[in-house]
Amino acid sequence: MMCMKYGFVKVAAAVPHVQVADCSYNSLQIEKLMRRAADNGVQIVVFPELSVTAYTCLDLFTQEVLLRNAEEALLQLVENTADLPLLAFVGLPLRVDNKLINAAVAIQEGKIIGVVPKTYLPNYREFQEKRWFTSSRDLQDDFIVIGGNPYPMQQQMLFVAAGVSVGVEICEDLWMPVPPSSELAMLGADIIVNLSASNETISKQAYRKQLIAQQSARCLCGYVYASSGFGESTTDLVFSGSALIAENGVILAESKRFSMDEQLVISEIDVEYLRHDRLVSTCFTEGCRQLNTDRGFQLDFQLAEYLREEANQLTRIVNPHPFTPSGKVLRERCEEIFQMQVSGLAKRIVHTHAQTVVVGISGGLDSTLALLVTVMTFDLLRIPRNRIIGITMPGFGTTGRTYRNAVNLIHSLGVTFREISIKEACLQHFKDIHQDARVHDVTYENSQARERTQVLMDVANKENGLVIGTGDLSELALGWATYNGDHMSMYGVNASIPKTLVRYLVEWVAENRVDEESRATLLDIIDTPISPELIPADEQGNIQQKTEDLVGPYELHDFFLYHFLRFGATPAKIYYLAQLAFDGIYEKAVIRKWLRTFFYRFFQQQFKRSCLPDGPKVGSVSLSPRGDWRMPSDAMANLWLNEIDKLE
């Protein structure tokens, strides 16, 4: 399956061996890595600054022998790589009208496509580039002669192919208040390549990574950075061979620093997702109006295509759980999420002068999280926890396990406990509407959910309180909620928390914030199958109605939801990514089945989302009809379902 079919461009940052002032040797090392890149299906590869000569030549840059040999080595490299389809950017010193420029040269299939001169020349501390080079701003011509032939030359140059646009900046350019890449991105560059020779000092790498990540985020672009490594002169400086690939604020891949081996760092830039974010960010192109420039040069190149299947596979990791934190950021992320939920609820309580809040506790994950948020909010506001009313409402499907967990949790957290059975009320309701209680249909189920909501609302009225909603983002996406039942509340604290993240948050509280009794209860709730418990248990008292058996695994639906809403991904692309993310876990047919279920339910159930109660936005994906997602309730899903039906 071709990466480019789904908007991916395979890129590489190369760190070759160099020998100072040995142009023939250096060009051979560049060629070797270009061939290795092509063997791996790379379409765009960038080499370090002045990689043909090495960066640390100093006053040798003024020597005719070096300059002549650098140009000859470039021409030889171009000729030797005429069989390679990838676009490569190499660095060398070039002469222009008695001036010397620090240049990036784009080559492909035996041709020089264009030349980009460096703009910002560092001339402080260990740097003295103005001693030899001229800035692009001081050049008069827009072409350069190499080997007797003229080629386009400009700092604002875009290399365009198959809808992909590439811009270039060189080392110090990135470190400026307004880097050239900012303007290039506003002019249309999807990918920025940076040829660099950044020496190492203590903590510089951390700052460099921040700089690259932030610039890729600010420009909504892919960023491919290659810096000089082993072989550069160490007379005064040390170069570590830092190579980084970033996309919209995320570092996708990086080199091993201080390696004595040549390196080729490969990943894929998702241009399709970047374009989506630029469409959503309506302010992105407004900066173009402020640019005192035209559209710059646009030069065509051919985006390499490889027939080998292995060359077209993704190397970047596709996270199967994009909503959930991992590793070292787990604690920080969970704390921040709770702070947002708590802050939102605190404001609502203060504003409404509520004397209490009412939470329906089922013994399931969602109501547990809502109760934990409520408890933290009351602690923040210094209101006694006993003014929280936790109500458990046993029904026809309530099992002993969930009932015990609900009761234990309410008591262990110091919340006021109430038990109100809904069985008799529902049986009376069934008589009123002539519903056969032996028929476990949608009326049987939804009547229970609406009865519970009525109880909560009326208790809240009686106690001058608020009903705290428990439904989560995943349920809203699938419409897995009873309209005007658990769908409704006075403030929905979990409205933008996906189901996979709910589990993480509850587990984090269990491990970090509660006593041993509460911890044991929370861990058992996490291990309980997800269920609305609206159908009676089996003969052994076990949950019979398991949500994931009916609508599919939530980890799949959360994956679908993230890529669909966050990036506007097509069903075909989501299917492709899901196969990579869940390889060995779900068969293709299973993924396709639940993908269809997701899109069918997402469109069919929009009417429930169109009248959601208020609730805080926590992550990058939200379904609030007042903010992130405004969709007609009667929109048709045919286009998306038809695409899924054609998938293999």
C-alpha positions in Angstrom: 0.0 0.0 0.0 1.5 3.3 -1.2 2.2 5.8 1.6 1.5 8.7 -0.7 -2.0 7.4 -1.3 -2.8 8.6 2.2 -0.8 11.9 2.1 2.5 10.6 3.5 5.8 11.8 2.2 8.9 9.7 3.2 11.7 12.0 4.2 15.2 11.5 5.6 17.8 13.5 7.5 21.3 12.3 6.6 24.5 12.7 8.5 27.4 11.5 6.4 31.1 11.1 7.3 33.1 14.1 6.2 36.7 15.0 5.8 37.5 18.7 6.0 38.2 20.2 2.6 38.1 16.8 0.8 35.3 17.4 -1.7 35.7 14.1 -3.6 35.5 12.0 -0.4 32.5 14.0 0.9 30.5 13.7 -2.3 31.0 10.0 -2.4 29.7 9.7 1.2 26.7 11.8 0.2 26.1 9.6 -2.8 26.3 6.5 -0.6 23.6 7.8 1.7 21.4 9.0 -1.2 21.4 5.4 -2.5 20.7 4.0 0.9 17.8 6.5 1.2 16.4 5.5 -2.2 16.6 1.8 -1.2 14.4 2.7 1.8 11.8 4.5 -0.3 12.8 8.0 0.7 11.4 10.8 -1.4 13.2 13.8 0.1 16.5 13.7 1.8 18.5 16.6 3.4 22.2 16.7 4.2 24.1 19.1 6.5 25.2 22.6 5.8 28.2 22.8 3.5 28.3 19.0 3.4 30.4 18.9 0.2 33.3 20.8 1.8 32.6 20.4 5.5 31.5 23.3 7.6 34.8 23.9 9.4 37.0 25.0 6.5 37.3 28.5 7.8 39.6 30.7 5.6 40.0 27.8 3.1 36.6 29.0 1.8 38.4 31.8 0.1 40.8 29.4 -1.7 40.2 28.9 -5.4 41.2 25.2 -5.2 38.5 24.4 -2.6 35.8 26.4 -4.4 36.6 24.9 -7.8 36.7 21.3 -6.4 33.5 21.9 -4.5 31.7 22.8 -7.7 33.2 19.9 -9.6 32.2 17.5 -6.8 28.7 18.8 -6.9 28.4 18.2 -10.7 29.9 14.8 -10.4 27.4 13.9 -7.6 24.6 15.1 -9.8 25.8 12.9 -12.7 26.4 9.9 -10.5 22.9 10.0 -9.0 21.0 10.4 -12.2 19.4 7.1 -11.6 17.9 8.1 -8.2 14.4 9.5 -8.2 14.6 11.2 -4.8 15.0 14.9 -4.2 18.2 15.7 -2.3 19.4 18.9 -0.7 23.2 19.3 -0.3 25.3 22.2 1.0 28.4 23.8 -0.5 30.0 27.3 -1.0 29.1 28.8 -4.4 30.3 32.0 -6.1 27.8 34.6 -7.4 29.2 37.9 -8.9 32.4 38.0 -6.8 30.4 37.0 -3.7 30.4 33.7 -1.9 27.2 32.2 -0.7 26.4 29.4 1.8 24.1 27.4 -0.5 21.6 24.6 -0.4 21.4 22.9 -3.8 18.4 20.8 -4.8 19.2 17.9 -7.1 17.2 15.1 -8.6 17.7 12.5 -11.4 20.8 14.1 -12.7 19.6 17.7 -12.6 20.1 20.7 -10.5 16.7 22.1 -9.8 17.5 25.2 -7.8 19.7 26.9 -5.3 18.8 28.5 -2.0 21.3 30.9 -0.3 21.5 31.3 3.4 20.0 34.5 4.8 21.1 34.9 8.4 24.9 34.6 8.8 26.0 34.2 12.4 28.9 36.4 13.4 29.2 36.1 17.1 31.1 34.0 19.6 32.4 31.0 17.8 30.8 31.9 14.5 32.2 34.2 11.8 30.4 33.4 8.6 30.3 37.0 7.5 34.1 36.8 7.1 33.4 34.6 4.0 29.8 34.6 3.0 27.2 37.0 1.7 23.5 36.9 2.8 20.7 36.2 0.3 19.5 39.8 1.0 22.6 41.3 -0.5 22.3 39.4 -3.8 21.1 41.1 -7.0 20.6 38.2 -9.3 17.9 35.5 -9.2 20.0 32.9 -11.0 23.4 31.4 -10.5 25.9 29.8 -12.9 27.2 26.3 -12.0 29.3 24.4 -14.5 28.5 27.0 -17.1 24.7 26.7 -16.9 22.3 29.1 -15.1 20.0 27.8 -12.4 17.2 29.6 -10.4 18.4 31.0 -7.1 16.3 32.7 -4.4 15.8 32.4 -0.7 12.0 32.2 -1.0 12.0 29.2 -3.3 9.3 26.5 -3.2 9.9 23.0 -4.7 6.5 21.7 -5.7 5.5 18.2 -6.8 2.2 16.2 -6.7 0.6 18.8 -4.4 3.5 18.8 -2.0 5.6 22.0 -1.5 9.1 22.1 0.1 10.9 25.1 1.5 14.5 25.5 2.6 16.3 27.3 5.3 19.9 26.9 6.5 21.0 26.6 10.2 21.0 30.1 11.7 17.9 31.0 9.7 15.9 28.8 12.2 17.1 30.6 15.3 15.8 34.1 14.2 12.7 35.8 15.6 11.0 35.4 12.2 12.7 32.5 10.4 12.4 32.2 6.6 10.4 29.0 7.2 7.6 31.1 8.7 7.2 33.0 5.5 7.7 29.9 3.4 5.0 28.1 5.2 2.5 30.9 4.7 3.5 30.8 1.0 2.5 27.2 0.9 5.5 25.1 2.0 4.2 21.8 3.7 7.7 20.6 4.5 10.8 22.6 5.6 14.3 21.2 5.2 17.1 22.7 7.2 20.8 22.1 6.3 22.6 22.9 9.5 26.0 22.8 11.2 25.1 23.4 14.8 27.9 22.7 17.2 27.2 21.2 20.7 27.3 23.0 24.0 25.7 21.9 27.3 21.9 21.8 27.0 21.9 23.1 23.4 20.3 19.9 22.1 17.3 20.3 24.3 16.8 23.8 23.2 17.4 22.8 19.6 14.7 20.1 19.8 12.3 22.6 21.3 13.0 25.1 18.6 12.4 22.6 15.8 9.3 21.2 17.4 7.8 24.6 18.0 8.6 25.9 14.6 6.9 22.9 13.0 3.9 23.5 15.2 3.8 27.3 14.5 4.1 26.6 10.8 1.8 23.6 10.8 4.5 21.8 8.7 6.9 18.9 8.6 10.5 19.8 9.5 13.5 17.9 8.4 16.8 18.9 10.1 20.3 17.6 9.4 23.4 18.8 11.2 27.1 18.1 10.8 28.6 15.1 12.6 31.8 13.1 12.9 34.6 14.3 10.7 34.2 18.1 11.2 37.2 19.8 12.7 37.3 19.8 16.5 39.9 22.6 16.7 37.5 24.6 18.7 34.0 23.0 18.3 32.4 19.6 18.5 29.6 18.5 16.2 27.3 15.7 17.3 25.4 14.9 14.1 22.0 16.0 15.3 19.3 14.9 12.9 15.6 15.5 13.6 12.3 15.0 11.9 9.3 16.9 13.3 5.6 17.3 12.4 3.3 19.9 13.9 5.1 20.0 17.2 6.0 16.3 17.5 9.4 14.9 17.1 8.9 11.8 14.9 12.5 10.6 14.7 16.0 11.6 15.7 19.6 10.5 15.3 22.0 9.1 17.9 24.2 12.0 18.8 28.1 11.7 18.9 28.0 8.6 16.8 31.1 7.8 14.7 28.9 6.1 12.1 27.1 7.7 9.3 23.3 8.0 10.0 20.1 8.1 8.0 17.1 9.1 10.0 13.8 8.2 8.2 10.2 9.0 8.9 7.0 10.1 7.1 5.4 13.5 7.0 1.6 13.4 6.9 1.0 16.3 4.5 -2.7 15.5 4.4 -3.1 16.0 8.1 -1.1 19.2 7.9 -3.3 20.6 5.2 -6.4 19.7 7.3 -5.0 21.8 10.2 -4.3 24.7 7.9 -7.8 24.6 6.6 -9.2 24.6 10.2 -6.8 27.3 11.3 -8.4 30.1 9.3 -5.9 32.6 10.6 -3.0 30.7 9.0 -2.9 32.3 5.6 -3.8 35.8 6.9 -0.1 36.5 7.6 0.5 36.4 3.8 -1.1 39.8 3.6 1.7 41.2 5.7 4.5 39.7 3.5 6.2 42.3 1.4 6.9 39.8 -1.3 5.3 37.9 -4.2 4.8 34.2 -4.3 8.5 33.5 -4.7 10.0 31.0 -7.1 8.1 27.8 -7.6 10.1 25.0 -9.1 8.7 21.6 -10.1 10.2 18.3 -9.1 9.0 14.8 -9.3 8.0 13.1 -6.1 9.7 9.8 -6.2 7.6 6.6 -6.6 8.9 3.2 -5.7 7.4 -0.1 -6.9 8.8 -2.2 -4.0 6.2 -2.8 -1.4 8.6 -2.6 1.5 9.8 0.9 0.3 6.3 2.3 0.7 5.6 1.1 4.3 5.4 3.6 7.1 8.3 3.7 9.5 6.7 6.1 12.0 4.8 4.6 14.9 1.0 4.7 14.7 -0.2 5.0 18.3 -3.2 2.7 18.9 -4.3 4.8 21.8 -3.9 8.4 20.7 -5.9 9.9 23.5 -4.1 8.2 26.4 -0.9 9.4 28.0 2.1 7.2 28.4 5.4 6.9 30.1 6.7 9.9 32.1 3.9 12.3 31.0 1.2 10.1 32.5 1.2 11.8 35.9 1.4 15.3 34.5 -1.3 14.7 31.9 -3.7 13.2 34.4 -3.2 16.0 36.9 -3.8 18.6 34.1 -7.0 16.9 32.9 -8.4 16.8 36.4 -7.5 20.4 37.0 -9.5 21.4 33.9 -12.5 19.3 34.9 -12.4 20.5 38.4 -12.0 24.2 37.4 -15.0 23.9 35.0 -17.3 22.4 37.6 -16.1 24.8 40.4 -17.0 27.8 38.2 -20.5 26.3 37.6 -21.1 25.6 41.3 -20.0 29.1 42.3 -22.0 30.8 39.6 -25.3 28.9 40.3 -24.9 29.1 44.1 -25.7 25.4 44.2 -25.9 24.0 47.8 -25.1 20.5 46.7 -24.5 18.3 43.6 -26.1 15.0 42.7 -24.3 12.2 41.0 -25.8 8.9 39.9 -23.3 6.2 40.8 -23.6 2.9 38.9 -20.3 1.2 39.8 -19.1 1.8 36.2 -16.1 3.8 35.0 -17.9 7.0 33.8 -19.9 7.7 36.9 -16.8 6.9 39.0 -14.8 9.5 37.2 -17.6 12.0 37.5 -17.7 11.4 41.3 -13.9 11.7 41.6 -14.0 15.1 39.8 -16.8 16.2 42.0 -15.0 15.2 45.2 -11.9 17.1 44.0 -14.0 20.1 43.2 -15.6 20.2 46.7 -12.1 19.9 48.2 -10.9 22.8 46.1 -13.9 24.9 47.1 -13.5 23.8 50.8 -17.1 22.5 50.8 -17.7 19.3 53.0 -17.9 16.2 50.9 -21.1 15.2 52.6 -22.9 17.9 50.6 -22.3 15.7 47.5 -25.2 13.3 47.1 -24.2 10.0 45.6 -27.3 8.1 44.5 -27.2 4.4 43.5 -30.4 3.4 41.6 -30.6 -0.4 41.3 -32.6 -1.6 38.3 -33.4 -4.9 36.6 -29.9 -5.3 35.3 -27.9 -4.2 38.3 -25.4 -6.9 39.4 -24.1 -7.5 42.8 -20.6 -6.5 41.8 -21.4 -3.1 40.4 -23.9 -2.4 43.3 -21.2 -3.2 45.9 -18.6 -1.1 44.2 -21.0 1.9 43.9 -22.0 1.6 47.6 -18.4 1.1 48.8 -17.1 4.0 46.7 -19.7 6.5 48.0 -19.0 5.6 51.6 -15.1 5.5 51.3 -15.0 8.9 49.7 -17.2 10.5 52.5 -20.1 11.3 50.2 -23.7 11.3 51.3 -25.2 7.9 50.3 -28.7 7.4 49.0 -30.3 4.3 47.4 -33.4 4.7 45.3 -34.5 1.6 43.5 -36.1 2.3 40.1 -37.8 -1.1 39.7 -41.3 -0.3 41.1 -41.4 3.0 39.3 -40.4 1.4 36.0 -43.0 -1.4 36.4 -45.7 1.2 37.0 -44.5 3.1 34.0 -44.6 -0.1 31.9 -48.3 -0.5 32.9 -49.0 3.1 32.1 -47.6 2.8 28.5 -48.7 -0.8 28.0 -45.1 -2.2 27.8 -44.7 -5.9 28.4 -41.9 -6.1 31.1 -40.9 -9.5 29.7 -39.9 -7.8 26.4 -36.4 -6.5 26.8 -36.5 -4.1 23.9 -35.3 -0.4 23.5 -38.4 0.8 25.4 -37.6 -1.5 28.3 -34.0 -0.2 28.4 -34.6 3.5 27.8 -37.4 3.7 30.4 -34.9 2.8 33.0 -32.3 5.3 31.9 -35.0 8.1 31.8 -36.3 7.1 35.2 -32.9 7.4 36.7 -32.4 10.8 35.1 -35.8 12.0 36.5 -34.8 10.8 40.0 -31.5 12.7 39.8 -33.1 15.9 38.4 -35.9 16.0 41.0 -33.5 15.3 43.9 -31.3 18.1 42.6 -34.3 20.5 42.6 -35.3 19.4 46.1 -31.8 19.9 47.4 -31.0 23.1 45.5 -28.3 21.3 43.6 -26.9 20.4 40.2 -26.9 17.0 38.4 -23.5 16.1 37.3 -23.4 14.3 33.9 -21.3 11.1 33.6 -21.4 10.4 29.8 -18.1 10.4 28.0 -16.8 11.5 24.5 -16.9 8.0 23.1 -20.5 7.4 24.0 -21.4 10.8 22.5 -19.6 9.8 19.3 -21.5 6.6 19.0 -24.8 7.9 20.4 -24.6 5.2 23.1 -26.8 7.2 25.5 -30.5 7.4 26.0 -31.9 10.6 24.7 -33.1 12.7 27.6 -31.9 9.9 29.9 -28.2 9.6 30.8 -27.7 11.9 27.8 -28.9 14.8 29.9 -27.5 16.6 33.0 -26.9 20.1 34.3 -23.1 19.9 33.7 -21.2 17.1 31.9 -17.7 16.9 33.4 -16.8 13.9 31.2 -18.1 15.3 27.9 -14.7 15.5 26.2 -13.0 12.5 27.9 -12.9 9.4 25.6 -13.5 6.0 27.1 -9.9 4.8 26.8 -8.8 7.9 28.8 -11.5 7.4 31.5 -9.8 4.2 32.4 -6.4 5.8 32.7 -7.7 8.6 34.8 -9.5 6.4 37.3 -6.5 4.2 37.6 -4.2 7.2 38.2 -6.5 8.3 41.1 -6.5 4.8 42.5 -2.7 4.7 42.5 -2.0 8.3 43.6 -4.9 10.1 45.4 -7.0 7.8 47.6 -6.8 5.5 50.6 -6.5 1.8 50.4 -10.2 1.1 50.7 -11.1 3.4 47.9 -8.2 2.1 45.8 -9.4 -1.5 46.0 -12.8 -0.4 44.9 -11.5 1.7 42.0 -9.3 -1.1 40.7 -12.3 -3.5 40.7 -14.4 -1.0 38.8 -11.6 -0.8 36.2 -11.8 -4.5 35.8 -15.6 -4.7 35.4 -16.9 -5.1 31.9 -18.4 -2.0 30.5 -22.2 -2.2 30.5 -25.4 0.0 30.8 -26.9 -2.9 32.9 -30.4 -2.4 31.5 -30.9 -6.1 30.8 -31.1 -8.6 33.7 -27.9 -10.5 34.6 -27.5 -14.2 33.7 -28.3 -17.1 36.0 -24.9 -16.7 37.7 -25.5 -13.0 38.4 -22.9 -11.9 35.8 -23.3 -8.9 33.4 -25.1 -10.1 30.3 -25.2 -6.8 28.4 -21.7 -5.9 27.5 -21.3 -2.7 25.5 -18.3 -3.6 23.5 -20.0 -6.8 22.3 -22.8 -4.6 20.9 -21.0 -1.5 19.5 -17.4 -2.7 19.3 -14.2 -2.2 21.2 -13.8 1.3 22.5 -10.1 1.3 21.7 -11.0 1.0 18.1 -13.7 3.6 18.2 -11.5 6.1 20.0 -8.9 5.5 17.3 -11.4 6.1 14.6 -12.8 9.2 16.4 -9.4 10.8 16.9 -8.3 10.5 13.2 -11.7 11.5 11.9 -12.3 14.5 14.0 -8.8 15.7 14.7 -7.5 15.4 11.1 -10.6 14.9 8.9 -9.2 11.5 7.8 -11.0 9.5 5.2 -12.3 6.0 6.2 -9.7 4.4 3.9 -6.9 6.2 5.6 -8.2 5.4 9.1 -8.5 1.8 8.0 -4.9 1.7 6.8 -3.6 3.3 10.0 -5.7 1.0 12.2 -4.2 -2.0 10.5 -0.8 -0.8 11.4 -1.7 0.3 15.0 -3.6 -2.9 15.9 -1.5 -5.4 13.9 -1.8 -8.8 15.6 -4.7 -7.6 17.7 -7.6 -7.3 15.3 -8.1 -8.9 11.9 -8.8 -6.6 8.9 -12.4 -7.8 8.7 -13.0 -6.9 12.3 -11.5 -3.4 11.9 -13.6 -2.8 8.8 -16.8 -4.0 10.5 -16.5 -1.7 13.5 -15.3 1.2 11.3 -18.6 0.9 9.4 -20.4 0.8 12.7 -18.6 3.9 13.9 -19.5 6.0 10.9 -23.1 4.8 10.7 -23.7 5.6 14.3 -21.8 8.8 14.3 -24.0 10.3 11.6 -27.2 8.7 12.8 -26.8 9.9 16.4 -25.9 13.6 15.8 -29.3 14.8 17.1 -28.2 13.8 20.6 -25.0 15.8 20.4 -26.9 18.9 19.0 -28.5 19.5 22.4 -25.7 18.5 24.8 -25.5 20.1 28.3 -22.5 22.3 29.0 -19.2 20.7 29.8 -15.5 21.5 29.7 -13.3 20.9 26.7 -10.2 19.0 27.8 -8.3 17.7 24.7 -8.0 18.5 21.0 -11.2 16.6 20.1 -14.6 17.7 21.4 -18.2 17.2 20.2 -19.7 20.3 21.7 -22.4 21.7 19.3 -21.3 25.2 20.6 -17.7 24.8 19.7 -15.7 22.1 17.9 -18.4 20.1 16.1 -21.4 21.7 14.4 -23.1 19.2 12.1 -26.6 18.9 10.8 -28.6 16.1 12.6 -29.9 14.9 9.3 -26.6 14.7 7.3 -26.2 11.5 5.3 -23.3 9.0 5.9 -23.5 7.5 2.4 -20.2 8.9 1.1 -18.3 7.5 4.1 -20.1 4.2 4.2 -19.6 3.7 0.4 -15.9 4.2 0.8 -15.8 1.6 3.6 -17.7 -0.9 1.5 -15.0 -0.7 -1.1 -12.2 -1.5 1.3 -10.4 -4.8 1.2 
